[in-house]
Amino acid sequence: MNETFVKRISAELEEISASGLFKKERVITSEQGAEIEVNHKKVLNFCANNYLGLSSHSKVIEAAHKAIDCRGYGLSSVRFICGTQDIHKELEAKISKFLGTEDTILYVAAFDANGGVFEPLFGETDAIISDELNHASIIDGVRLCKAQRFRYKHNDMQDLEAQLKASSNCRSRIIVTDGSFSMDGTIAQLDKICMFAEQYDAIVMIDDSHSSGFLGKTGRGTHEYRGVMGKIDIITGTLGKALGGASGGFTSGRKEIIEMLRQRSRPYLFSNSLAPSIVGASIAVLDMLSETTALRDKLESNTKYFRSKMTAAGFDIKPGDHPIVPIMLYEAVVAQKFAAKLLEEGVYVIGFFFPVVPKGKARIRVQLSAAHETAHLDKAIAAFTKVGKELGVIK
């Protein structure tokens, strides 16, 4: 092994640690849920993307077992060779119906969905107009494409219009935004974005990974929340958050767009098929969410309760309706200490800091779930308040 190279990496790791930015993984020794076991201690979990509490739901697990029994463990192939099963087509159809789109294509991960959507559809004479805080997978997907790149200030509709005007000479233009932004809980102004898209002859794409299943009156996502269902050309999303919590992603939209992705999207063409257990479980999840809104209703109630109580306690949180609740602490070291002390109090959260968020914008991101009961919320609020006073974050 090249020792010079290893020494350079080691020095960089030491710099990360010395600056207080080193990320450590805590080992969970239980199933995912409102309560989990971490480091052999039972704690309340407030940092999973388990929005609807389905990650360990009995019906979801049962459906996964059934799919393994009927369709096997894996396909050992990509989709277009011998890796497409009837349940893959069934899931794609159910996602399309749920989102109100024409067709859907499955990927092994949502990162792959965003990584594989731009290159087949856009070239050097086209323009991608992207929110500056879009997810890393969108940024990486754009990098793989030769289209011209324009960025607008986060959720700033005036700047979006300026970028649309600046790209007026391009053949095709696409406005790309997260439906909900994972670090801030901001929900994109899709009603205004769609208005500008119609005015300037552009198409609209959203990544609804942190929205599908619970935003909107029936949980269809940000396009339902903003009243623009039927006006979004491309929706990417994940099966690994609210919709079951395992893995898998998708792109949904106009049938012509999806067909082009089946022909030329590299992560689809050169990756194994999504495992039958995940497909079967995801079908069960969509059936559950199509029958009742009880889980998204409970999540909405939990979100309102937690946000109001934390604001009353004096914490600086970004306002909104999303179950992502950023507790702003600004300094990376404070965020690390705060999370560590909360773990001692039996509340599991993570401090986020640069490069995940901008420098000087460190925070603890609380993520609420339908699995949380009021007692869980009250315990977390009490722990936050205690630690907040100890560290001088609140009075």
Number of C-alpha atoms within 10 A of each C-alpha: 5 6 8 9 9 11 11 11 12 12 11 12 13 12 13 13 12 10 10 15 18 13 13 7 5 9 10 14 13 12 11 18 21 20 19 19 18 18 11 11 12 17 20 22 27 24 19 22 23 26 28 26 25 24 23 16 15 10 14 24 19 15 20 21 19 16 20 17 12 11 17 13 14 14 17 12 15 17 21 14 8 12 17 16 15 8 15 22 14 14 21 20 18 19 23 19 16 19 22 18 21 18 21 29 25 28 27 21 20 25 22 25 31 27 24 27 27 23 19 17 16 20 16 12 13 20 25 27 22 24 23 16 21 20 19 13 17 26 16 16 18 23 14 14 21 16 21 17 17 17 18 20 14 17 19 13 15 10 15 22 17 11 21 26 11 11 20 15 12 15 13 18 25 21 24 22 27 27 30 26 22 22 18 21 22 20 23 22 18 26 17 13 23 20 14 19 21 13 11 15 13 22 20 21 23 25 28 24 27 27 30 29 29 28 27 17 12 20 23 23 25 28 27 19 22 17 12 16 18 14 20 21 20 21 27 26 29 28 26 21 24 26 31 29 24 19 19 26 21 24 29 27 23 17 15 11 20 19 14 13 24 19 12 15 21 17 21 24 18 12 16 20 25 24 22 24 24 27 27 25 26 26 23 21 21 18 13 15 20 16 9 12 15 14 21 24 18 17 24 19 14 20 22 14 14 20 23 11 15 19 14 10 16 13 20 16 18 17 14 15 15 25 27 27 26 24 21 21 24 17 18 22 15 18 23 23 14 23 21 17 20 20 20 12 18 18 25 25 24 22 26 26 25 13 9 11 14 12 12 13 16 25 28 25 25 23 21 27 29 25 22 21 13 13 9 16 19 14 15 24 17 15 18 24 18 15 19 20 11 13 13 8 17 15 11
